[in-house]
Amino acid sequence: MQVHIEKLVYGGEGLGHANGEAIFVPFVLAEEDAEVEVVERKKKLVRGSVTRLLKPSPERIASRCPHFGTCGGCDYQHISYDEQLRIKEAILRETLKRIGRIDWSGPIAIHRSPPWEYRNRAQWKVRPAGIDGGRSHTDSASAIGYFRARSAALCPIEVCSIISPKLLETFTTLRDALATGSLPSTVREIEAFASQDDRELLLNITCSSMPRSRETLLHKFAELIPSAKSILIQDLAANQMALRGPGFIQYNVLHRSLRVAHLSFFQVNRFLLEEMATTVARLAGDGESAFDLYAGVGLFTLLLVGNFSNVHAVEADPVSARDLEINAGASGKHIAIHNQPANVFLNQWKRKQATGAPDVVVVDPPRSGLDDGVAEELAAVAPRRIVCVSCDPATLARDLAKLSSKGYTLREIHLFDMFPQTYHIESATLLERAP
């Protein structure tokens, strides 16, 4: 069918209509006309792929990566960087209005990133050669890359322009080792996380079954990747692990050294990390007490202690909470650590009638947004300010709508482009409670 693309929507697709149906098409731009082949049909929703561009947009550019369009890692390489930012701002505004009924007409502060080589973390899939798109090698060889878009099929790659130079060097070494069959066929996934100076690595190796000689495989990876200061092999099915090294690296942010363990969450944009942290700290302001919910390893916590007398950091994940505890102790500041879900902490705090309301609560939840009941518990605790860090505009809109209904007013919106070349949107918003 022929489709006129009306606009880009969250998820990396363009939206058009034909025959009373909504058509979603990847790798297009607004105002383009395309010939589209239907690849999926549901009730009142069709997904298609472009077979021929009939009227390209003047904003369209040549992609940098030879794998773009097949690999599922990037969505926007056909769009200039300035236009990517304009699209993301428009999508954020539209999503807040459509889902949250928040018609924000004020400015959205855009925080740009270098558009290439920004990722400090990469996760590569490994599959036997010739399966799921793997290249043809010997029977014992495997191919490595990313999944294809909306698929569990492998897209083997030769290069990746959005990962750091150290990660690309590591990928090339692993690709060559797998191509010669020098790594076991049980390896299914390799994740690498690089330090702030792009010199040291954590390696997470996931296998379909734990190798009989764990030490031999650990030694093999240590020889291949000498910059890997800690290597973890895991068999998730059998819940088994083997470790070589300390189990963490130190990541320096704003003259603070943060311990980040193998399985801890950490932001992936090595260029915007400090700018985002200082912006969140500025939005939080100062005062007597602050909560940092979904605190991770303590990125925001360690900045809050400079402006608040009492800081409570809450993290449910035990691995991240252990890093948080060690990082807090190393800071020399008194920080209360709570290894429990955010809603449990807030409910317990609310029951302590004499404790009073905090001046600010910072929340940085996962993509699914605030856990059930957290928005309601937040409103009951009644902080003067709430800073919401979000990586999904849809769940952000839902959470802001709940808080707005409880007497909070949106004051500032910041868009951090933590994921150039992709549709992902990271934001930080400030809400204040009416006096």
ROLO-420165 format. One record per residue (C-alpha): x, y, z. Coordinates in steps of 0.5 Angstrom, whole numbers, always signed. Layout:
<atoms>
+-------+-------+-------+
!  east ! north !    up !
+-------+-------+-------+
!     X !     Y !     Z !
...
+-------+-------+-------+
</atoms>
This chain:
<atoms>
+-------+-------+-------+
!  east ! north !    up !
+-------+-------+-------+
!    +0 !    +0 !    +0 !
!    +2 !    +7 !    -1 !
!    +3 !   +11 !    +6 !
!    +4 !   +18 !    +8 !
!    +8 !   +19 !   +14 !
!    +4 !   +24 !   +19 !
!    +9 !   +24 !   +25 !
!   +14 !   +20 !   +28 !
!   +12 !   +17 !   +35 !
!   +15 !   +14 !   +41 !
!   +18 !    +7 !   +39 !
!   +22 !    +9 !   +33 !
!   +16 !    +9 !   +28 !
!   +13 !   +13 !   +23 !
!    +5 !   +14 !   +24 !
!    +0 !   +14 !   +18 !
!    -7 !   +12 !   +16 !
!   -10 !    +8 !   +10 !
!   -16 !    +4 !    +9 !
!   -18 !    +6 !   +16 !
!   -12 !    +3 !   +20 !
!    -6 !    +6 !   +23 !
!    +0 !    +4 !   +20 !
!    +7 !    +4 !   +24 !
!   +13 !    +4 !   +19 !
!   +20 !    +4 !   +22 !
!   +26 !    +8 !   +19 !
!   +22 !   +14 !   +16 !
!   +21 !   +21 !   +17 !
!   +15 !   +26 !   +17 !
!   +12 !   +28 !   +11 !
!   +15 !   +22 !    +7 !
!   +11 !   +18 !    +2 !
!   +13 !   +11 !    +2 !
!   +11 !    +4 !    -1 !
!   +10 !    +0 !    +5 !
!    +9 !    -8 !    +5 !
!    +5 !   -11 !   +11 !
!    +9 !   -15 !   +16 !
!    +4 !   -15 !   +22 !
!    -3 !   -14 !   +22 !
!    -7 !   -13 !   +29 !
!   -14 !   -10 !   +30 !
!   -14 !    -3 !   +27 !
!    -6 !    -3 !   +27 !
!    -2 !    -5 !   +22 !
!    +6 !    -5 !   +22 !
!   +10 !    -5 !   +15 !
!   +17 !    -4 !   +12 !
!   +19 !    +1 !    +7 !
!   +20 !    -2 !    +0 !
!   +20 !    +4 !    -4 !
!   +21 !   +11 !    -2 !
!   +16 !   +15 !    -6 !
!   +18 !   +22 !    -3 !
!   +24 !   +23 !    +1 !
!   +24 !   +28 !    +7 !
!   +29 !   +34 !    +6 !
!   +31 !   +32 !   +13 !
!   +33 !   +25 !   +11 !
!   +41 !   +23 !   +11 !
!   +45 !   +18 !    +9 !
!   +46 !   +13 !   +15 !
!   +53 !   +12 !   +18 !
!   +53 !    +5 !   +20 !
!   +53 !    -1 !   +15 !
!   +48 !    -5 !   +19 !
!   +43 !    +1 !   +20 !
!   +36 !    -2 !   +18 !
!   +37 !    -9 !   +20 !
!   +40 !    -9 !   +27 !
!   +36 !    -7 !   +32 !
!   +40 !    -2 !   +36 !
!   +39 !    +4 !   +32 !
!   +33 !    +8 !   +30 !
!   +35 !   +15 !   +28 !
!   +41 !   +14 !   +24 !
!   +37 !   +17 !   +18 !
!   +36 !   +23 !   +21 !
!   +40 !   +29 !   +23 !
!   +42 !   +30 !   +30 !
!   +39 !   +37 !   +31 !
!   +32 !   +34 !   +28 !
!   +33 !   +28 !   +32 !
!   +33 !   +33 !   +38 !
!   +27 !   +36 !   +35 !
!   +23 !   +30 !   +34 !
!   +24 !   +27 !   +41 !
!   +22 !   +34 !   +44 !
!   +16 !   +34 !   +40 !
!   +14 !   +27 !   +42 !
!   +15 !   +28 !   +50 !
!   +10 !   +34 !   +50 !
!    +5 !   +30 !   +46 !
!    +6 !   +24 !   +50 !
!    +5 !   +28 !   +57 !
!    -1 !   +31 !   +54 !
!    -4 !   +25 !   +51 !
!    -3 !   +20 !   +57 !
!    -2 !   +25 !   +63 !
!    -7 !   +31 !   +60 !
!    -1 !   +35 !   +62 !
!    -1 !   +41 !   +57 !
!    +6 !   +44 !   +58 !
!    +7 !   +50 !   +54 !
!   +14 !   +52 !   +57 !
!   +21 !   +51 !   +55 !
!   +24 !   +44 !   +55 !
!   +31 !   +45 !   +56 !
!   +35 !   +40 !   +52 !
!   +42 !   +37 !   +54 !
!   +46 !   +35 !   +48 !
!   +50 !   +29 !   +47 !
!   +56 !   +28 !   +42 !
!   +52 !   +23 !   +38 !
!   +57 !   +18 !   +37 !
!   +61 !   +13 !   +41 !
!   +57 !   +15 !   +47 !
!   +56 !    +8 !   +50 !
!   +60 !    +6 !   +56 !
!   +56 !    -1 !   +56 !
!   +54 !    -6 !   +51 !
!   +51 !   -13 !   +51 !
!   +52 !   -17 !   +45 !
!   +48 !   -23 !   +43 !
!   +52 !   -30 !   +41 !
!   +49 !   -35 !   +37 !
!   +52 !   -41 !   +33 !
!   +54 !   -39 !   +26 !
!   +49 !   -40 !   +21 !
!   +43 !   -40 !   +26 !
!   +39 !   -33 !   +26 !
!   +43 !   -30 !   +21 !
!   +50 !   -32 !   +24 !
!   +56 !   -32 !   +19 !
!   +58 !   -38 !   +16 !
!   +64 !   -41 !   +19 !
!   +67 !   -47 !   +22 !
!   +62 !   -52 !   +26 !
!   +65 !   -50 !   +32 !
!   +65 !   -42 !   +31 !
!   +59 !   -37 !   +33 !
!   +57 !   -30 !   +31 !
!   +56 !   -24 !   +35 !
!   +52 !   -18 !   +35 !
!   +45 !   -15 !   +37 !
!   +38 !   -18 !   +36 !
!   +35 !   -15 !   +29 !
!   +29 !   -10 !   +31 !
!   +23 !   -13 !   +34 !
!   +26 !   -20 !   +34 !
!   +30 !   -25 !   +37 !
!   +34 !   -27 !   +31 !
!   +42 !   -25 !   +31 !
!   +44 !   -19 !   +27 !
!   +52 !   -21 !   +26 !
!   +56 !   -14 !   +26 !
!   +63 !   -12 !   +24 !
!   +62 !    -5 !   +27 !
!   +58 !    -1 !   +32 !
!   +59 !    +7 !   +32 !
!   +55 !    +9 !   +38 !
!   +59 !    +5 !   +43 !
!   +66 !    +7 !   +46 !
!   +73 !    +6 !   +43 !
!   +75 !    +1 !   +48 !
!   +68 !    -3 !   +47 !
!   +69 !    -3 !   +40 !
!   +76 !    -6 !   +41 !
!   +73 !   -11 !   +46 !
!   +68 !   -13 !   +41 !
!   +73 !   -14 !   +35 !
!   +77 !   -18 !   +39 !
!   +71 !   -22 !   +41 !
!   +69 !   -23 !   +34 !
!   +75 !   -26 !   +32 !
!   +76 !   -31 !   +38 !
!   +69 !   -33 !   +36 !
!   +70 !   -34 !   +29 !
!   +76 !   -38 !   +30 !
!   +72 !   -43 !   +35 !
!   +77 !   -41 !   +41 !
!   +71 !   -40 !   +45 !
!   +66 !   -45 !   +48 !
!   +59 !   -46 !   +44 !
!   +56 !   -45 !   +50 !
!   +57 !   -37 !   +51 !
!   +50 !   -34 !   +49 !
!   +51 !   -27 !   +51 !
!   +57 !   -22 !   +53 !
!   +56 !   -15 !   +56 !
!   +62 !   -10 !   +57 !
!   +62 !    -4 !   +62 !
!   +67 !    +1 !   +61 !
!   +70 !    +6 !   +66 !
!   +70 !   +13 !   +65 !
!   +77 !   +14 !   +62 !
!   +75 !    +8 !   +57 !
!   +81 !    +4 !   +60 !
!   +78 !    -1 !   +65 !
!   +72 !    -6 !   +64 !
!   +67 !   -11 !   +67 !
!   +66 !   -17 !   +63 !
!   +59 !   -21 !   +64 !
!   +59 !   -28 !   +60 !
!   +53 !   -31 !   +60 !
!   +53 !   -39 !   +58 !
!   +47 !   -44 !   +57 !
!   +51 !   -48 !   +61 !
!   +56 !   -47 !   +66 !
!   +63 !   -50 !   +63 !
!   +66 !   -56 !   +67 !
!   +73 !   -52 !   +67 !
!   +71 !   -45 !   +70 !
!   +78 !   -43 !   +71 !
!   +80 !   -44 !   +64 !
!   +75 !   -40 !   +61 !
!   +76 !   -34 !   +66 !
!   +83 !   -35 !   +64 !
!   +82 !   -35 !   +57 !
!   +78 !   -28 !   +57 !
!   +83 !   -25 !   +62 !
!   +88 !   -27 !   +56 !
!   +84 !   -24 !   +51 !
!   +81 !   -18 !   +54 !
!   +87 !   -15 !   +59 !
!   +83 !    -9 !   +60 !
!   +78 !   -13 !   +64 !
!   +79 !   -12 !   +71 !
!   +73 !   -17 !   +73 !
!   +70 !   -22 !   +70 !
!   +64 !   -26 !   +71 !
!   +61 !   -32 !   +68 !
!   +54 !   -34 !   +70 !
!   +49 !   -40 !   +68 !
!   +42 !   -36 !   +69 !
!   +38 !   -43 !   +68 !
!   +42 !   -46 !   +74 !
!   +44 !   -40 !   +78 !
!   +51 !   -41 !   +78 !
!   +57 !   -36 !   +78 !
!   +64 !   -36 !   +77 !
!   +68 !   -30 !   +78 !
!   +75 !   -27 !   +77 !
!   +77 !   -21 !   +80 !
!   +74 !   -16 !   +85 !
!   +67 !   -16 !   +82 !
!   +67 !    -9 !   +81 !
!   +70 !    -3 !   +78 !
!   +71 !    +4 !   +80 !
!   +67 !   +10 !   +76 !
!   +69 !   +17 !   +77 !
!   +64 !   +22 !   +77 !
!   +65 !   +29 !   +79 !
!   +71 !   +28 !   +83 !
!   +67 !   +22 !   +87 !
!   +69 !   +15 !   +86 !
!   +63 !   +10 !   +85 !
!   +64 !    +3 !   +86 !
!   +60 !    -1 !   +80 !
!   +59 !    -8 !   +81 !
!   +58 !   -13 !   +75 !
!   +50 !   -13 !   +76 !
!   +49 !    -6 !   +78 !
!   +45 !    -1 !   +74 !
!   +49 !    +5 !   +72 !
!   +47 !   +10 !   +66 !
!   +50 !    +9 !   +60 !
!   +52 !   +15 !   +57 !
!   +59 !   +17 !   +59 !
!   +59 !   +24 !   +56 !
!   +52 !   +27 !   +59 !
!   +53 !   +23 !   +66 !
!   +56 !   +29 !   +70 !
!   +51 !   +34 !   +67 !
!   +45 !   +30 !   +69 !
!   +47 !   +29 !   +76 !
!   +49 !   +36 !   +77 !
!   +42 !   +38 !   +74 !
!   +38 !   +33 !   +78 !
!   +42 !   +36 !   +84 !
!   +40 !   +43 !   +82 !
!   +33 !   +42 !   +82 !
!   +33 !   +38 !   +88 !
!   +35 !   +45 !   +92 !
!   +37 !   +45 !   +99 !
!   +34 !   +44 !  +106 !
!   +34 !   +39 !  +112 !
!   +32 !   +32 !  +109 !
!   +32 !   +29 !  +102 !
!   +30 !   +22 !  +100 !
!   +33 !   +19 !   +94 !
!   +29 !   +13 !   +91 !
!   +31 !    +8 !   +87 !
!   +38 !   +10 !   +88 !
!   +42 !    +5 !   +85 !
!   +50 !    +6 !   +87 !
!   +49 !   +13 !   +89 !
!   +50 !   +17 !   +83 !
!   +45 !   +23 !   +86 !
!   +46 !   +21 !   +93 !
!   +53 !   +23 !   +94 !
!   +51 !   +30 !   +91 !
!   +45 !   +31 !   +95 !
!   +49 !   +30 !  +102 !
!   +52 !   +37 !  +100 !
!   +46 !   +41 !  +100 !
!   +42 !   +37 !  +106 !
!   +43 !   +35 !  +113 !
!   +40 !   +28 !  +113 !
!   +39 !   +24 !  +106 !
!   +36 !   +17 !  +106 !
!   +38 !   +13 !  +100 !
!   +33 !    +7 !   +98 !
!   +35 !    +1 !   +93 !
!   +31 !    -5 !   +93 !
!   +36 !    -9 !   +89 !
!   +41 !   -12 !   +94 !
!   +47 !   -12 !   +89 !
!   +46 !    -4 !   +88 !
!   +45 !    -3 !   +95 !
!   +51 !    -6 !   +97 !
!   +55 !    -2 !   +92 !
!   +51 !    +4 !   +95 !
!   +53 !    +2 !  +102 !
!   +60 !    +2 !  +100 !
!   +60 !    +9 !   +96 !
!   +56 !   +12 !  +102 !
!   +61 !   +10 !  +107 !
!   +67 !   +12 !  +103 !
!   +64 !   +19 !  +102 !
!   +65 !   +21 !  +110 !
!   +58 !   +23 !  +110 !
!   +52 !   +20 !  +114 !
!   +47 !   +17 !  +109 !
!   +42 !   +12 !  +112 !
!   +41 !    +6 !  +107 !
!   +35 !    +3 !  +106 !
!   +35 !    -4 !  +102 !
!   +28 !    -5 !  +101 !
!   +22 !    -3 !   +96 !
!   +21 !    +5 !   +95 !
!   +13 !    +4 !   +97 !
!   +15 !    +0 !  +103 !
!   +20 !    +5 !  +106 !
!   +15 !   +11 !  +104 !
!   +10 !    +7 !  +108 !
!   +14 !    +6 !  +114 !
!   +16 !   +13 !  +114 !
!    +9 !   +16 !  +114 !
!    +7 !   +12 !  +120 !
!   +13 !   +15 !  +124 !
!    +8 !   +22 !  +125 !
!   +14 !   +25 !  +129 !
!   +19 !   +25 !  +123 !
!   +16 !   +30 !  +118 !
!   +16 !   +31 !  +111 !
!   +23 !   +31 !  +107 !
!   +24 !   +38 !  +103 !
!   +25 !   +34 !   +97 !
!   +25 !   +27 !   +94 !
!   +29 !   +24 !   +88 !
!   +26 !   +18 !   +84 !
!   +30 !   +15 !   +78 !
!   +25 !    +9 !   +77 !
!   +26 !    +3 !   +72 !
!   +23 !    +4 !   +65 !
!   +16 !    +1 !   +68 !
!   +16 !    +8 !   +72 !
!   +14 !    +8 !   +79 !
!   +12 !    +2 !   +83 !
!    +5 !    +1 !   +85 !
!    +3 !    +6 !   +90 !
!    +9 !   +10 !   +90 !
!    +6 !   +16 !   +87 !
!    +0 !   +16 !   +93 !
!    +5 !   +14 !   +98 !
!    +9 !   +20 !   +96 !
!    +4 !   +25 !   +96 !
!    +2 !   +22 !  +103 !
!    +9 !   +24 !  +105 !
!    +8 !   +31 !  +102 !
!   +15 !   +33 !  +100 !
!   +16 !   +40 !   +98 !
!   +19 !   +38 !   +92 !
!   +19 !   +32 !   +87 !
!   +25 !   +31 !   +82 !
!   +23 !   +25 !   +77 !
!   +28 !   +22 !   +73 !
!   +25 !   +18 !   +67 !
!   +27 !   +14 !   +61 !
!   +20 !   +13 !   +59 !
!   +15 !   +19 !   +57 !
!    +9 !   +14 !   +57 !
!   +10 !   +12 !   +64 !
!   +13 !   +19 !   +66 !
!    +6 !   +22 !   +64 !
!    +2 !   +17 !   +68 !
!    +6 !   +18 !   +74 !
!    +6 !   +26 !   +73 !
!    -2 !   +25 !   +72 !
!    -2 !   +22 !   +79 !
!    +2 !   +27 !   +83 !
!    -1 !   +33 !   +79 !
!    -8 !   +30 !   +82 !
!    -5 !   +30 !   +89 !
!    -3 !   +38 !   +89 !
!    +4 !   +38 !   +85 !
!    +5 !   +43 !   +80 !
!   +10 !   +41 !   +74 !
!   +15 !   +47 !   +74 !
!   +21 !   +45 !   +70 !
!   +23 !   +39 !   +64 !
!   +30 !   +37 !   +62 !
!   +31 !   +33 !   +56 !
!   +38 !   +29 !   +57 !
!   +39 !   +26 !   +50 !
!   +43 !   +20 !   +53 !
!   +41 !   +15 !   +47 !
!   +43 !   +19 !   +41 !
!   +41 !   +15 !   +34 !
!   +35 !   +11 !   +38 !
!   +28 !   +13 !   +40 !
!   +29 !   +13 !   +47 !
!   +28 !   +19 !   +51 !
!   +31 !   +21 !   +58 !
!   +28 !   +27 !   +62 !
!   +28 !   +30 !   +69 !
!   +22 !   +34 !   +72 !
!   +21 !   +38 !   +78 !
!   +15 !   +38 !   +81 !
!   +13 !   +43 !   +87 !
!    +7 !   +42 !   +92 !
!    +2 !   +48 !   +93 !
!    +3 !   +51 !   +99 !
+-------+-------+-------+
</atoms>
